[in-house]
Amino acid sequence: MIILSIDTSCDDTSIAVLTTELPRNKEQSPNIKVLSNIVSSQVKIHAPYGGVYPALAKREHQRNLAPALKKALGKARLLKSQKSKVKSQNFNPKVKILKSVLKRDEVLLEKTINFLEQYEKPKIDAIAITNTPGLEPCLWQGVNFAKALCFWWNLPVIPVNHIKAHLSANFINRFQVSNFKFQDVFPAVGLVASGGHTELVYMPEMRTYKIIGSTRDDAAGECFDKTARILGLPYPGGPAIANLAMSKLQVSSFKFQVSLPRPMINSHNYDFSFSGLKTAVLYNFQSQKKSVKGSQNYKIAMAKEIQQAIIDVLIAKTTKAATNFNAKSIIAGGGVMANKELRKQFKAKIKKEKISSKFYVPSFKLCMDNAVMVGVEAIISGLKTASWQKVKVNGNLNI
């Protein structure tokens, strides 16, 4: 079975092709292989704004979806030119329906029609698409594109939850391990730490989710971005702060010592709050003399403390949940989990305190938004197809 998967939940346009052989035993993992994974990044476009600008992101998705599809199918060796000339748009009745599906997306409509008239239907069995959560203008671009393809090629669509997909990204490498079984992983505690979400999820078994903690305000990724902006660092803030935090202070001085709060680290629940940390950074920055604010030493000291504060909270809350729920595993995902120091300290904490839970985290590339994780989630959640006409978008839906 071959799945084409699409993700436009935020500012990356991603399309992947995966092939799978489903096991007879539901406890046994499926055999999944990635044939292609194309990601078209918009970082440079949004950098001047210090964050994702939805209208620009929507426009770029319209421009990038058809080219990304061509690259993904080409790399998977599934792209074939039409053998016979397709009817002109004015005489093809299917184009009328296609225009109604993409009536609000003129650029995407033109590129989609050109692609469909130039290439044959690929040998795929279904299309998986992220429809929740995310930025709604962006989600609609991917969903409408998937609808158009499903209509034109007469294929079923599989709606996918983006948060679940971040956790499912962990399993793509495990599938290649012989005798890997889901029962060896669950019950588990999942941590999703990204630009828009910071959540702890209890999973007593595969495909069963219960949110036990979430952020009350800013997510960890948002905190990285906003504090980086305060310090005058480039977007995205997470990598900028991580890179600066690796630097050594050139001069050891009391004025460069920084102490920031660890919000809710000792609370009797699993919730998060990073707004207070952002505010503390702002107040600290505003209290400094101009000469200190502009110094590299001050920025390095702040970067180190910001990163460590976020790391301390994420690790403390997650390991506490894993211990209290007797979890066999901690399953992490999301863009923040690409932070090398966070991954390193997670493993060190588990080893030092002899926590019995195994720690799973995707490759750095699969921590970021991507279509591979969407395809994997579609497969391991049971390939629950829907009629393309009925797929809707919900930007705020949780797991």
N, C-alpha and C positions, 0 to 999 in steps of 0.2 A: 504494500500500500504506500502511495506517495502523497505527501501533504505539502501544499504550498502555504506558508504562513506569512502574515503581514502585521507589522506593528507601527502605528503612528500616534502613540499615546502622548508624546510630548514633542521634542524637537529633532528626533532622529527618524529618518525614513528607513525602515528595515524590512527586507523580504528574504525568506529562506526557503529551502526545499529540503525535506526530510523523508526518508524512507523507513518503514517499520514492518516488522513481523510480530503480530500480536501472539502472546503465549496462550496456551490452553488454560493454565492455572492462573487465576487472578492475583495470587500472591507472588508469582514469578514476574520479574521485570521484562518488558518488551525489548526487543532488539532494535535499537534506533541508530540510524546513521545520518549524518548531515552531508548533504550533497552540495549545498551552497549556503552562504550567509553574507548578504550584502547590507551594509549600513552606510547611509548617506548622512553625514553629520552636518549640523547647522551651527556649530559652536561659534565660528567666526562671524556669522551673521548677527547673532544675539549678543556677542561680547560687548559691543558699545553700550548696550542697555543694562548690562550687569545682571541679566536674567533672560528668561524666555519671553519673547514678545509674541503672544498668540496669533495676531493677524499675520505677522511675517512667517511664523511657523506653518500656518495653514497654507500660505502662498507657496512656500518651498515644498511642502508635501505634494501639492498639485503638480509642481514641476518635476519632482523626483520619482514619483511612484512608477510611472511607465518605464523610465530608463532603468530603475532598480529591478523591476520585474524582468526586463530583457537580460540584464546581467545575471540575475539569479538563475533563470532558466538556461541561459547559455552556459554558465559554469556547471550546471547539473546535466548538461548535454540533452536538454529537453526542448530546445528552441529550434523550430523548423519553419522555414518560409512557406508561404502559401503556394501550392502547386498550380492552382488555377486562380484567375483574377476574380476578386470578390466584387459583388455588385456595388455600384456607386452608392454613396450615402443617400442620394435622392430616391433610389429605387429599392433599397434594402429595408424591409419592414421592421427588422430587429433594431435598427438604428433609432427608430422613433421611441422605442421603450428605453433604450440606452440613454437617450437625451432626457427622458423624464427622471431617470435615476440620478443623473449627474447634472440636472438642470441649473443648480446653483454653483457649479464648478466648471466654468467654461474652459479654462486652461487644461484641467484634468480630462474633460470630455474630449477635447481635440486630440490630446496625446493618446488617450485610451482607444479612440476610434482608429487612429492611424496604426497603433500597435496591432489591434485585433484584425484589421484588414490586411496587414502585412504578414502575420504569422499564424500558423495552424494551432489548433487546440493542443496543448501539451498533454502528455500521458500522466496526468495527476488525478487523484480520486476525490479530493476535497480541499477546501480553502479554510484555514484557521485565521481568525481576525480578532485583534484586541478591540473590545467594545466598551470596556470599563476597567478601572477608573482612569482618569487622565484629563487633559485639556479638551473640552468638548469640540471646539473647532478643528482640532487636530484629529481626534478620534473619528469624526465624521468623514474626513478625507479617506482614511483607510477603509472604513466600513462601506462607504459608497463605492469605492474602487472595487472592493471584494464583491459587493452586490452586482456590480456591472459584469465582472468576470464570471461569477456564478450563473448569472442569467445567460450570458453569451455562450458559455461553454456547457451549460446545463449540469452544474456541479452543486453539491450540498455545501453549506457554510457551517463552520464551527465557531461560535462566539467564545471568547476566552477572557477570563479575568486577569488583568495585568499583574496584580499582587500575587496570585497563585502561581503565575508563570515565573516570577522572580524566584520563588522557592523551588519550583520544578526544574530550574536551570541546573540545580545540583545533581540531577540524575543522569544527565547526558553522558558523563564519563563512567558512571557506575554501571550503565547498561552493558558496557564492554567487559565487565568483570564476570567470570563464570560463576554460576550459582548465586548471583546477587538476588536477594529477596527483600521485598518491602518490610516484611515482618522483622527483619534484623535492624530496621531503622526506627520503627514506631513502637511505642508512643514517642513523639518528638515535640520539641519547642522550636517554632520558626521565628526568626527575626528578619523583618524586612526594613532596611534602612536605605532610603533614597531621598531624592530631592523633594518629593511631595508626601512621603509616607515614612513613619517610624512606628512599627507595630510588632507586638509579640502575639504569636498565635499558638495555641495548643492543638496538636494533631494526635489524637489517640490512635488513629490508624490512617492509612492512605485515603485521600479524598474526603477526610472529615476535618473540619476547621472550626475553631472557636477562638475569637479574639479575646485575649486576657489583658492586653495593655495597648494603649495607643497614645499618640502625642496630643496634648491638650491645646497646643498652639503650633509653633514652628516645628517642622521635621528636622532631623539631623542635617540633611543635605541643604535645606533652606538656611539653617544656622551657619553652615560653612560659607554659603554664598553671600549672606548678608554681612557677616563679620569680615569677610575678605573685602567687600565693597567699602566698609568703614575704613579699613587699613589702606585702601587704594590699590588693592591687588586685582588682577584680571579675573574675568569669568571664564570657566566655572571655578568657584571658590574652593571646592574640596581639593583638587589637585594643586592649586596655587598655594594653599596653606600647607599641605603635606610636603611639597617641595621645599618651601621656606623653612619648615620645621626641622628639616634634615641638616640645615646649615648650623655652623657653630658661631656662637657669639664672639665677635672680634675683641670685645673689651668686657671684662667682668666688672660690673658696676651695680650698685644697689638700685640705681634709678631704672635699671632695665629688668628688675625682678617684678614679675607679674603673678598675681594670685586671683584666679577666677572661681566662681561658684560651680558646684556640680548639682544642678537643679534636680530635686526629687530623688536623689540617689539613695536616701535612707527612708523613703516613704513606704508605707505598708501596702503598696499595690505595685502593679507592673506598668503604670503609666509613665509617660515622658513629658518633659516641658523644656524647650530650648529657647524660648523667648527671653527668659530672664538672663541667660548666658549672653545672648546678643546685646541686651540692654547694658549688662555689666561691661562688655567690651566697648560699647559706645561711650559710657560714662568715663571709663578709664582713658580712652583716647582723647575725649574732650578736656580732661583734666591736665593733660600733658602740655608742656611748653612746645612751641612750634619747632624748636630745634630737636626735641625728642621725638615728636610725631614723625618727622621726616627721616629719622635715622634708621639705618638698616638693622642695627642692633635691637631697637625697640620692636620693629616689625617681626624680627626672628623670635624674640621672647614671647610676643603675643601669639604668633602662629603656633609655637610649641605648646603654650598653655591652652589655647582654644582647642587644638587637636586632642590634647590629653584629657581635657574636661569632657569632651564628647565621648572619647574612648572609655573613660572611667564609668560614665553613666550607662552606656550601651552594654558593656561587659557585666557590670554589677547587676543590672536588671535581668539580663538574659540568663546568667548562671544561677541567679536566685530562682528564677522560674523553672529552669531545668532541674534543679535540686528538689524543689517543692513538688514538682509533678512527676518525679522519678523518670525523667525522659531518657530514653536510650540514646537520643541524638539531639544536637542543636543544629538546625538547618538555617543557614543565613543566605540572604540575597539582597540585591539592590545596589545602586551605584556607590553608596558610601562604603560598601564592603570591598571595594577595590582599593581602599586605603591599606597600604602594606603594614603600617604600624599597628593598625587595628587588628588585622589578621594575626600578626605576630603576637600581640599581647593576649588575644583570645586563646591561642594555643598555649601560651605560657601560663595563663591563669588556670586553665583546665588541668594542666600537668602539675602545677605547684600545689593546688588544693585538692588534687586527686579526685576531681569530679568524674563520675563514671560515664557521663555523656560523651559520645563521639562528636567531633566538630566537622561539619560539612560546609564548604563554601565553594561557589563556582570559580572557574578561571576568571582572571581579571577582565577579559573581554566579555564574558557572559554575565558579569555583574551589571554592566551597563544595559540600557534598553536595547533589545535585539529581538529578532523574529524567531531565532532558534528556540528560545525558551517558550515562546507562544506555541510553536508546533509541538514541543515536548509536552506542555500542559494539555494541549488538545488530545494527544495520544493517551497519556496516563490517566486522564479524567474520563476516558471511555468513549472518545470520538462521538460526542453528543451533537449530532447535526441538527440544523434548523432550516426552515425555509428562508431564503434570502430576503423575501419581502417583509419578514417579521423581525429582523434584527434591528434593535435600537441601541442608542448610545446613552450611557449614564456616567457622567464625569466624576460622581462622588460615591459610587457604590463600593462598599467594603467587601472583604472576603465573604 
